[in-house]
Amino acid sequence: MKRRTILTAGAGATAALALGGATATPASARSRTTTALLHRWFRDTYASIEAMHTDFGLAADKIDVSGAEPKRSVQTSPTNIGCGLWSTVAAAGLGVISRPTMRKRLAGTVSAVEKLERAEGFWFNWYDAGTGEVLTEWPESGDVVRPFLSSVDNAWLVTGLRIAAAADPALAGRVKALLADADWSFYYTPYDESDPAQHPGQLKGGYWTDDDTFTGHWYGALNTEPRMASYLGIGDGSLPGEHYWRTFRTMLPEWEQEQVPEGEYVTVDGVRLFRGHYTYRGRKLIPTWGGSMFEALMVPLFVPEGDWAPKAWGVTHKRFIRSQIEHGLEEEKYGYWGFSPANIPSGGYSEYGVDAIGMTVDGYFSKGVVTPHASVLAMQFEPEASVRNLVKIARDFGAYHDGLGFRDSVDVREGTVSDYMLALDQGMVAAGLAQVLSPGLLQQPFRSGGFARNVRPLLAKEDFGIA
């Protein structure tokens, strides 16, 4: 949808959002105004997530908001289901819904998850959100869907289930039973120094059950969203702590990548690794795979990396955000920032990022497309810049849908705004706003137990050599 159409339809929402951009009010009043704005953004975002839920109890992959009423997609994934769970817990914690309503909705989703077909203790990548059946054909095209167990998508469902169990102890036993067979060592290839290329001590991307084969690749880059699966496995003891050190801060200097990294070889916990970093606009940081915001910043919505490793993770998170800001405002002069995989505003889906801060030479490029979830991911570290950017996106493009929240993406060069909202992206918005409004609200399961015993000591030893 073009900017002019949305501006006409959403003038009321844009006017209301403009109050968040006031700069002349006293600090205390501005704080109250901004807090009220963030609460409104959360309330509307949660309404979009409610609209995604089917009677069966699962959040669909996306909704089309171009018509009079939101239209749900048929498909859903483990990640989408996890997003629905943690968003409901956040909604109760922020007073948007009552605790009895939260318990009812969580129980409904857990009941649906209990009915889903699984293999090897994990969930398949695509289900019918209305029936729970494993999809064998893609609803929008009829293409064959092979049965696949994704390590990273399962990590986000497990994250949501653990948050649900912590929020409602009545669900703890059921969630424990669901996770009893979810052994992360299934995806793990132990390290073998005689053949590190085929035995790298890392997690496979996934497993096809129709021919019993794993993907050819492992998740090797540390600063990417699959590290949530690593943390979950290390936390529950199904993966060794050594695995954390076997992932790459950068690729090795002799490997082809976006830039030749600086750094040195060090040994930590008996593991020799290259402590490398990239430099972008004079700023040392740890790159992601493609240079996108959600690779770097989805995990710290739940795991307090910045608190546990303030001179390592705490530093690189802030520098990654600043790099995205400068790319959008200074390098490309878009006037806006926030680059992360999202809906293509004119239709479809694509990766977006800042190529220079991603390892792969075929990196993610910004292409003038910003996505609101990227700014919300940054908000716990850069609150003022993030709110200011979101207010501008809403005001200048009409990208805020009154009552449902931000549309998924905007092409700031063409003025085209997405007609969709994605469960993953709205789930990140909900979790990000919750972390700003009520810090730690969704983090309790990941600040205690196995995370405190096994993950925190690893992060305490982390030194990226960039501080």
C-alpha positions in Angstrom: 0.0 0.0 0.0 1.3 3.5 -0.9 2.0 6.1 1.8 -0.8 8.5 0.7 -3.5 5.9 1.0 -2.5 5.0 4.6 -2.0 8.5 5.7 -5.6 9.3 4.7 -7.0 6.2 6.4 -4.8 6.5 9.5 -4.7 10.2 10.2 -6.0 9.8 13.7 -3.4 7.3 14.7 -0.6 9.4 13.2 -1.7 12.4 15.2 -1.8 10.5 18.4 1.6 9.0 17.8 3.1 12.5 17.1 2.9 13.3 20.8 5.8 10.9 21.4 8.0 13.1 19.4 7.6 16.2 21.6 10.9 17.6 22.7 10.0 20.7 24.6 8.2 19.2 27.5 9.9 18.8 30.9 11.7 15.5 31.4 9.2 14.1 33.9 6.2 14.9 31.6 8.1 13.6 28.6 8.8 10.3 30.5 5.1 9.9 31.3 4.1 10.7 27.7 6.6 8.3 26.3 5.6 5.5 28.7 1.9 6.0 27.8 2.9 5.8 24.1 4.8 2.6 24.7 1.9 1.1 26.5 -0.3 1.9 23.6 2.0 0.4 21.2 2.1 -2.8 23.3 -1.7 -2.9 23.7 -2.3 -2.6 20.0 0.5 -5.0 19.1 -1.0 -7.6 21.4 -4.3 -7.1 19.7 -2.7 -8.1 16.4 -1.3 -11.2 18.0 -4.8 -12.0 19.4 -6.1 -11.6 15.8 -3.6 -14.2 14.6 -4.8 -16.9 17.0 -7.1 -19.6 15.8 -9.8 -21.4 17.8 -7.4 -24.3 18.0 -5.1 -22.2 20.1 -2.1 -21.4 17.8 -0.9 -18.1 16.4 -0.8 -18.0 12.6 2.2 -16.9 10.7 0.8 -13.5 9.7 -2.3 -11.4 9.1 -3.2 -9.4 6.0 -4.5 -6.0 7.3 -5.4 -4.5 3.9 -9.1 -5.3 4.3 -11.8 -4.3 6.7 -10.8 -7.2 9.0 -7.5 -8.9 9.5 -7.1 -12.1 7.5 -5.0 -14.9 9.0 -2.6 -17.1 7.1 -3.2 -20.9 7.2 0.3 -21.8 8.3 2.2 -21.5 11.5 5.6 -22.5 12.9 7.1 -23.3 16.2 8.5 -19.8 16.4 5.1 -18.2 15.8 3.6 -20.4 18.6 6.4 -19.3 21.0 5.8 -15.7 20.1 2.1 -16.0 21.1 3.0 -17.6 24.4 5.4 -15.0 25.6 3.3 -12.1 24.3 0.4 -13.3 26.4 2.6 -13.5 29.5 3.8 -10.0 28.8 0.2 -8.7 28.3 -0.7 -9.9 31.7 2.5 -8.5 33.3 1.7 -5.1 31.8 -2.0 -5.1 32.8 -3.4 -5.4 29.3 -5.2 -8.7 30.1 -6.1 -10.2 33.5 -4.2 -13.1 35.0 -7.2 -15.4 34.7 -7.4 -14.5 31.0 -3.6 -15.2 30.6 -4.0 -18.6 32.3 -6.9 -19.5 30.0 -5.0 -18.5 26.8 -1.7 -20.1 27.8 -3.6 -23.4 28.7 -5.3 -23.3 25.3 -2.0 -23.0 23.5 -0.3 -25.6 25.6 -3.2 -28.0 24.9 -2.8 -27.4 21.2 1.0 -27.9 21.3 0.4 -31.2 23.2 -1.6 -32.4 20.2 0.9 -31.5 17.5 2.8 -34.3 15.8 6.5 -34.4 16.7 9.6 -36.4 15.8 12.9 -36.9 17.8 11.3 -34.8 20.6 11.0 -31.7 18.5 8.2 -30.0 16.5 7.9 -29.7 12.7 8.5 -26.4 11.0 5.0 -25.9 9.5 1.5 -26.7 10.8 -2.0 -25.7 9.9 -2.8 -23.1 12.6 -6.4 -24.0 12.6 -6.2 -27.8 12.9 -2.6 -28.6 14.1 -2.0 -30.9 11.1 1.6 -31.0 9.7 1.6 -29.2 6.4 2.7 -31.1 3.3 1.7 -28.4 0.8 2.3 -24.7 1.1 -1.1 -23.1 1.3 -0.3 -20.1 -0.9 1.3 -22.1 -3.8 0.6 -25.8 -3.5 4.4 -26.5 -3.4 5.5 -29.6 -1.5 6.6 -28.9 2.1 9.1 -31.5 3.3 8.8 -32.4 7.0 11.6 -30.6 8.8 12.8 -30.1 12.3 14.5 -26.7 12.6 16.8 -26.2 15.6 16.4 -22.5 15.8 12.6 -22.5 15.4 12.2 -25.2 18.1 14.4 -23.0 20.3 11.8 -20.2 20.2 8.9 -22.5 20.9 10.8 -23.9 23.9 11.5 -20.4 25.0 7.8 -19.6 24.9 6.9 -22.8 26.8 9.4 -22.1 29.5 8.1 -18.5 29.9 4.5 -19.9 30.1 5.4 -22.4 32.7 7.1 -19.8 34.9 4.1 -17.4 34.6 1.5 -20.1 35.5 2.9 -22.9 37.7 -0.2 -24.9 37.0 1.3 -25.5 33.5 4.8 -26.5 34.8 4.2 -30.2 34.8 2.7 -30.3 31.4 5.5 -28.2 29.9 8.1 -30.4 31.6 6.5 -33.4 30.0 6.5 -31.7 26.6 10.2 -30.9 26.9 11.3 -34.2 28.4 12.4 -35.6 25.0 13.6 -32.3 23.5 17.3 -33.2 23.7 19.5 -30.6 22.0 22.3 -33.1 21.5 20.2 -34.4 18.6 21.4 -31.4 16.5 24.9 -31.4 18.0 28.1 -32.6 16.2 30.8 -33.0 18.9 34.2 -31.4 18.1 36.9 -33.6 16.5 40.2 -31.9 16.1 41.2 -34.4 13.4 38.3 -33.2 11.2 36.9 -29.8 12.5 35.2 -29.1 9.2 32.8 -32.0 9.6 32.9 -32.2 13.4 32.9 -28.5 14.5 31.3 -28.8 17.9 28.2 -26.8 16.6 24.5 -27.3 16.0 23.0 -28.4 12.7 20.4 -26.2 11.1 17.9 -29.0 11.1 16.8 -32.4 10.1 14.5 -33.8 7.4 12.4 -36.7 8.6 11.4 -38.0 5.2 14.9 -39.2 4.3 16.5 -39.0 7.8 19.2 -36.4 6.8 20.5 -33.3 8.5 21.2 -30.0 6.8 24.7 -29.7 5.3 25.4 -26.6 7.4 26.0 -25.9 11.0 25.1 -22.7 12.9 28.7 -21.5 13.3 28.3 -17.7 13.9 28.0 -16.9 17.6 26.2 -13.5 17.2 23.1 -14.9 15.5 19.6 -16.0 16.8 20.4 -19.7 16.8 22.5 -19.1 19.9 19.2 -19.3 21.8 19.2 -23.1 21.0 22.8 -23.2 22.3 21.9 -21.5 25.5 18.9 -23.8 26.1 21.0 -26.9 25.6 23.8 -25.7 27.8 21.3 -24.6 30.4 19.6 -28.0 30.6 22.8 -29.9 30.3 22.1 -31.6 27.0 25.0 -29.6 25.4 28.5 -29.1 26.9 29.7 -25.7 27.8 32.5 -26.2 25.3 30.0 -25.7 22.5 29.8 -22.0 23.3 33.5 -21.5 22.6 33.3 -23.6 19.4 31.1 -21.0 17.7 32.8 -18.2 15.7 33.1 -14.5 16.8 34.2 -13.9 13.3 35.3 -16.4 10.7 39.0 -17.3 10.8 41.2 -14.6 9.2 42.1 -16.8 6.2 38.5 -17.5 5.3 36.5 -15.5 2.7 34.2 -13.1 4.5 33.0 -9.5 4.5 36.2 -8.1 5.9 39.5 -9.4 7.2 38.9 -9.5 11.0 41.4 -8.3 13.6 42.0 -10.3 16.7 44.1 -13.0 18.2 44.0 -16.7 19.1 43.2 -17.4 22.8 42.4 -20.5 24.8 39.3 -20.5 27.1 38.2 -23.5 29.1 40.7 -25.6 27.1 39.3 -24.5 23.8 41.5 -22.6 21.3 39.5 -20.0 19.4 40.0 -16.9 17.3 38.9 -13.8 19.3 38.1 -11.7 16.3 36.1 -8.6 15.6 35.1 -6.3 12.7 35.5 -2.5 12.5 32.7 -0.4 11.0 33.0 3.4 10.9 35.8 3.2 13.5 33.7 1.0 15.8 34.8 -2.5 16.9 32.0 -5.1 17.1 31.1 -8.7 16.7 29.4 -9.2 13.4 26.3 -11.3 12.8 25.9 -13.6 9.7 24.1 -11.1 7.6 24.2 -7.7 9.5 20.5 -7.7 10.6 19.1 -6.6 13.9 17.2 -9.7 14.9 20.2 -11.9 14.6 22.0 -9.8 17.2 19.2 -8.6 19.5 16.4 -11.1 19.7 18.2 -13.3 22.2 18.9 -10.5 24.8 15.2 -10.0 25.1 15.3 -13.1 27.1 18.9 -13.9 28.1 20.5 -11.0 30.0 23.8 -11.1 28.0 24.5 -7.4 28.6 24.2 -7.9 32.4 26.3 -11.0 32.5 29.0 -9.9 30.1 28.8 -6.0 30.2 32.3 -5.5 28.6 31.6 -8.0 25.9 28.0 -8.6 24.9 27.0 -5.3 26.5 29.4 -3.4 24.3 28.8 -5.1 21.0 25.0 -4.9 21.3 25.2 -1.1 21.7 27.8 -0.7 18.9 25.7 -2.9 16.5 22.7 -0.6 17.1 24.8 2.5 16.6 26.1 1.1 13.4 22.6 0.4 12.1 21.6 4.0 13.0 24.6 5.5 11.2 24.1 3.4 8.2 20.5 4.6 7.8 21.0 8.2 8.8 24.5 9.1 7.6 25.8 6.5 5.2 22.7 6.0 3.1 20.8 9.1 4.2 17.5 7.4 4.3 16.3 9.5 7.3 15.3 6.3 9.1 17.0 3.1 10.3 16.2 -0.4 11.5 17.2 -3.2 9.1 16.2 -6.8 9.7 14.4 -9.7 7.7 10.8 -8.7 7.1 8.0 -8.6 4.7 8.8 -7.0 1.4 6.5 -3.9 1.4 5.3 -4.7 -2.1 4.9 -8.4 -1.3 7.0 -11.4 -0.3 9.8 -11.8 2.3 13.4 -10.8 2.3 16.5 -10.4 4.5 17.5 -6.8 5.2 20.6 -5.7 7.1 23.8 -3.7 7.0 26.1 -5.7 4.8 29.4 -4.4 6.4 28.5 -5.8 9.8 27.7 -9.3 8.6 30.2 -12.0 7.9 28.8 -13.4 4.7 30.1 -11.8 1.5 26.6 -12.2 0.1 25.3 -10.2 3.0 21.9 -8.6 3.8 21.5 -5.2 2.3 19.3 -2.4 3.6 17.7 -1.6 0.2 15.8 1.3 1.8 13.5 -1.0 3.7 13.0 -0.5 7.5 11.1 -2.7 9.8 9.7 -1.4 13.1 10.6 -4.5 15.0 14.3 -3.6 14.5 13.9 -0.3 16.4 12.0 -2.1 19.2 14.8 -4.7 19.5 17.2 -1.8 20.0 15.0 0.1 22.5 16.3 -1.5 25.7 19.8 -0.2 24.8 18.9 3.0 22.8 15.5 4.1 24.0 15.4 7.7 22.9 16.7 7.0 19.4 14.4 4.0 19.0 11.2 5.8 20.0 12.1 8.8 17.9 12.7 6.6 14.8 9.4 4.8 15.3 7.4 8.0 15.7 8.9 9.3 12.4 8.1 6.0 10.6 4.5 6.2 11.8 4.1 9.9 11.1 5.8 10.1 7.7 4.4 6.9 6.2 1.3 6.1 8.1 2.8 2.8 9.0 0.9 2.5 12.3 -2.4 0.6 12.1 -4.7 2.0 14.7 -5.7 -0.8 17.1 -3.2 -3.4 15.7 0.2 -1.7 15.8 3.0 -1.2 13.3 2.8 -2.7 9.9 5.7 -5.0 9.1 7.9 -2.9 6.9 8.3 0.3 4.9 10.2 1.1 1.7 11.3 4.6 2.6 12.4 5.4 -0.9 9.2 4.4 -2.6 6.8 5.2 0.3 5.4 1.7 0.1 4.1 0.2 3.4 3.5 -3.5 4.0 -0.1 -4.8 4.1 1.0 -7.6 6.6 1.9 -8.1 10.2 4.0 -11.2 11.0 3.8 -13.2 14.2 7.5 -13.3 14.6 8.0 -9.6 14.2 5.0 -8.7 16.3 6.3 -11.1 18.9 9.6 -9.3 19.0 7.9 -6.0 19.3 5.8 -7.3 22.2 8.8 -8.7 24.0 10.9 -5.7 23.3 8.3 -3.3 24.6 7.8 -5.5 27.7 11.6 -5.4 28.4 11.6 -1.6 28.3 8.3 -1.1 30.3 9.0 -3.9 32.8 12.7 -5.0 32.6 13.1 -8.7 33.2 9.4 -9.5 32.9 10.1 -12.4 30.4 13.6 -13.3 31.6 13.0 -15.1 34.9 13.4 -18.7 33.4 16.7 -17.6 31.9 18.2 -15.9 34.9 17.9 -18.9 37.2 18.3 -22.7 37.3 20.5 -24.2 34.6 21.0 -20.8 32.9 22.5 -19.3 36.1 24.6 -22.5 36.8 25.8 -23.2 33.2 25.3 -20.2 30.9 26.1 -17.3 33.2 29.7 -18.5 34.0 30.5 -18.8 30.3 29.3 -15.3 29.6 31.3 -14.0 32.6 34.4 -15.3 30.9 33.6 -13.8 27.5 36.0 -11.1 26.3 35.6 -10.0 22.7 38.6 -7.8 22.9 36.7 -4.7 21.9 36.1 -2.8 25.1 
